[in-house]
Amino acid sequence: MYDTDWHDVDAYAEYPYNMVAIKGSSGSRYLYSTGYGQSYSNGQGNTTRLYSFTRVKSASNTDLTESFDKVKVSYSSNLAVSESGKLFSWGENARGSLGSGNTTDKQYATQVGIDTDWDDCWVQGYAGLAKKTDGTMYMSTGYSSWRIEPSTSRTFTQIGTDTDYEDLAIFDGDSSSHGYTVFAKKNGSWYVST
C-alpha cells in the first residue's frame, strides 16, 4: 500500500541528490528527507546518506514537530515555511543563504528569526529568498555577484519596497555558470536578474 498524504516535495536532481518532502495532514505535516546528506542537508545532525525518507530533526535531535506547508532544496541548502508562517533553514551555509547572519552550516532545521508571516521560499547555493504574506520579497546571501540589492546581507533583508511579488523561479546556471532569477508580480509582469 502506498502513502497518500504527501503534501509538497522538492529535489535537487544532480549530485548530491537531495530530496525533502512534507507528509501528513494539516496540523501534522512533517518534514522528511532522503539523499546524501551533504553539509547536513538531511536535517539529521550528521552527513549520513539516507536511503529512505526520514523525519527531519530539531536542534534537540528529536523529531521536528512544526507543521509545514512549503519546502525548497538546492545543492545542500534547504528552506521551509510552516503552516504558522515561520521560516526554517538547514544545511550548507557557506555563502550565507540560510539567513542566520553567518556562514556556518546548520545541522538541524531551525527557525529563522521570529517572524510568523512568511508565505513562500526558494533557495539555491548562493542565496535564499522568501516572500511574506504582504507580497514583500527578502533575500539572504553573502555572495556579492547578485545583481539584486541588498546583495551581501547574510540575514533575510527586504528587496526594494514592492509589495506585489507573486512567485519566483531560480535557474542555478549553465556550464558557464550563467544563472538567473525570475520574479513574477501579481499584475502579471515579471523581472529577470542575472
C-alpha positions as CSV (number, residue, x, y, z in Angstrom):
1,M,0.0,0.0,0.0
2,Y,1.3,3.5,-0.9
3,D,1.0,6.6,1.3
4,T,-1.5,9.2,0.0
5,D,-0.7,12.0,2.4
6,W,2.3,13.7,0.7
7,H,1.8,17.5,0.7
8,D,4.9,19.1,-1.0
9,V,8.2,17.8,-2.3
10,D,11.4,19.4,-3.8
11,A,14.5,17.7,-5.1
12,Y,18.0,18.5,-6.3
13,A,18.3,16.2,-9.3
14,E,22.1,16.2,-9.6
15,Y,24.8,15.1,-7.1
16,P,24.3,15.1,-4.1
17,Y,20.7,14.1,-5.0
18,N,18.8,15.6,-2.1
19,M,15.1,15.4,-1.6
20,V,12.8,16.9,1.1
21,A,9.1,16.2,1.4
22,I,6.2,17.3,3.6
23,K,3.9,14.5,4.6
24,G,0.8,14.4,6.7
25,S,-2.5,16.2,7.2
26,S,-2.9,19.9,8.2
27,G,-1.6,20.4,11.7
28,S,0.7,17.5,11.4
29,R,2.6,18.0,8.1
30,Y,6.2,17.0,8.9
31,L,9.4,17.3,7.0
32,Y,11.1,14.1,5.7
33,S,14.5,14.0,3.8
34,T,16.4,11.5,1.8
35,G,19.7,11.6,-0.1
36,Y,23.4,12.1,0.5
37,G,23.3,14.4,3.5
38,Q,26.0,16.7,2.1
39,S,26.7,19.5,4.6
40,Y,23.9,18.4,6.9
41,S,21.2,18.7,4.2
42,N,19.4,15.6,5.6
43,G,18.5,17.5,8.8
44,Q,19.7,14.7,11.0
45,G,22.7,16.4,12.6
46,N,25.1,14.4,10.5
47,T,26.2,13.9,6.9
48,T,25.0,10.3,6.6
49,R,23.3,9.2,3.4
50,L,19.6,8.4,3.8
51,Y,18.2,5.6,1.6
52,S,14.5,6.2,2.6
53,F,12.5,9.2,3.8
54,T,13.5,10.0,7.4
55,R,11.8,12.6,9.6
56,V,13.9,15.9,9.9
57,K,15.2,16.6,13.4
58,S,15.1,19.7,15.6
59,A,18.2,21.1,17.3
60,S,17.5,18.9,20.3
61,N,17.9,15.9,18.0
62,T,14.3,14.9,18.3
63,D,11.7,14.8,15.5
64,L,10.8,18.3,14.4
65,T,7.1,18.8,15.4
66,E,6.4,22.0,13.5
67,S,3.7,21.5,10.8
68,F,4.9,22.7,7.3
69,D,3.3,24.0,4.1
70,K,6.2,24.6,1.6
71,V,9.8,23.3,1.2
72,K,12.6,24.1,-1.2
73,V,16.0,22.5,-1.6
74,S,19.2,23.2,-3.5
75,Y,22.6,21.5,-3.8
76,S,22.7,21.1,0.0
77,S,20.7,24.1,1.4
78,N,17.1,23.9,2.5
79,L,14.3,26.3,3.4
80,A,10.8,25.5,4.5
81,V,7.7,27.6,5.6
82,S,5.5,26.2,8.3
83,E,1.7,26.4,8.4
84,S,2.0,29.0,11.1
85,G,4.2,31.3,8.8
86,K,7.6,30.5,10.3
87,L,10.7,30.2,8.1
88,F,13.1,27.4,8.8
89,S,16.5,26.6,7.3
90,W,19.2,23.9,7.5
91,G,22.2,22.5,5.6
92,E,25.1,24.3,3.8
93,N,25.5,27.9,4.6
94,A,28.9,28.7,3.1
95,R,27.5,31.7,1.2
96,G,25.1,32.9,3.9
97,S,21.9,31.6,2.1
98,L,20.2,30.3,5.3
99,G,19.6,33.7,7.0
100,S,21.5,33.0,10.2
101,G,23.9,36.0,9.9
102,N,26.9,33.8,9.4
103,T,28.4,31.2,7.0
104,T,28.2,28.2,9.5
105,D,26.4,25.1,8.2
106,K,23.2,24.3,10.1
107,Q,22.9,20.7,11.3
108,Y,19.2,20.9,12.1
109,A,16.1,22.7,10.8
110,T,15.8,25.8,12.9
111,Q,13.6,28.8,12.7
112,V,15.0,31.9,11.0
113,G,14.3,35.0,13.2
114,I,10.9,35.3,14.9
115,D,8.6,36.5,12.1
116,T,5.4,34.4,11.5
117,D,4.2,36.0,8.3
118,W,6.3,34.1,5.7
119,D,4.3,32.7,2.7
120,D,6.8,31.0,0.4
121,C,10.6,30.3,0.0
122,W,13.2,29.5,-2.6
123,V,16.9,28.6,-2.3
124,Q,19.9,27.9,-4.4
125,G,23.6,27.5,-3.5
126,Y,24.3,31.3,-3.4
127,A,21.1,32.8,-1.8
128,G,17.9,32.1,0.0
129,L,14.8,34.1,-0.9
130,A,11.5,34.2,0.9
131,K,8.2,36.0,0.4
132,K,5.9,37.4,3.1
133,T,2.1,37.3,3.1
134,D,2.1,41.1,2.3
135,G,3.9,40.4,-1.1
136,T,7.3,41.7,0.0
137,M,10.4,39.7,-1.0
138,Y,13.5,39.1,1.1
139,M,17.0,37.7,0.3
140,S,19.9,36.3,2.4
141,T,23.3,35.9,0.7
142,G,27.0,36.8,1.3
143,Y,27.8,36.4,-2.4
144,S,28.5,39.8,-4.0
145,S,27.8,38.9,-7.6
146,W,24.0,39.0,-7.3
147,R,22.6,42.0,-9.2
148,I,19.9,42.5,-6.5
149,E,20.2,44.9,-3.6
150,P,21.0,44.3,-0.8
151,S,23.4,41.7,-2.3
152,T,25.5,40.8,0.7
153,S,23.3,40.5,3.7
154,R,23.5,37.1,5.5
155,T,20.1,37.7,7.1
156,F,16.8,37.9,5.2
157,T,16.7,41.5,4.1
158,Q,13.9,43.1,2.1
159,I,14.5,43.6,-1.7
160,G,13.3,47.1,-2.6
161,T,9.9,48.3,-1.4
162,D,7.5,46.4,-3.8
163,T,4.6,44.6,-2.2
164,D,3.2,42.7,-5.2
165,Y,5.5,39.7,-5.6
166,E,3.7,36.5,-6.5
167,D,6.2,33.9,-7.4
168,L,9.9,33.2,-8.2
169,A,11.9,30.8,-10.3
170,I,15.7,30.3,-9.9
171,F,17.9,28.7,-12.6
172,D,21.2,27.8,-10.9
173,G,23.3,28.1,-14.0
174,D,24.6,26.5,-17.2
175,S,28.1,25.1,-17.8
176,S,29.4,28.7,-18.0
177,S,27.9,29.5,-14.5
178,H,25.3,31.8,-16.0
179,G,22.3,31.8,-13.9
180,Y,19.2,33.9,-13.4
181,T,16.2,34.6,-11.2
182,V,12.8,35.4,-12.5
183,F,10.4,37.4,-10.2
184,A,6.7,37.3,-11.1
185,K,4.4,40.1,-9.9
186,K,0.7,39.9,-9.1
187,N,-0.2,42.1,-12.1
188,G,1.3,39.5,-14.4
189,S,4.6,41.3,-15.1
190,W,7.9,39.7,-14.4
191,Y,11.5,40.7,-13.9
192,V,14.8,38.9,-14.5
193,S,18.0,39.2,-12.5
194,T,21.2,37.6,-14.0
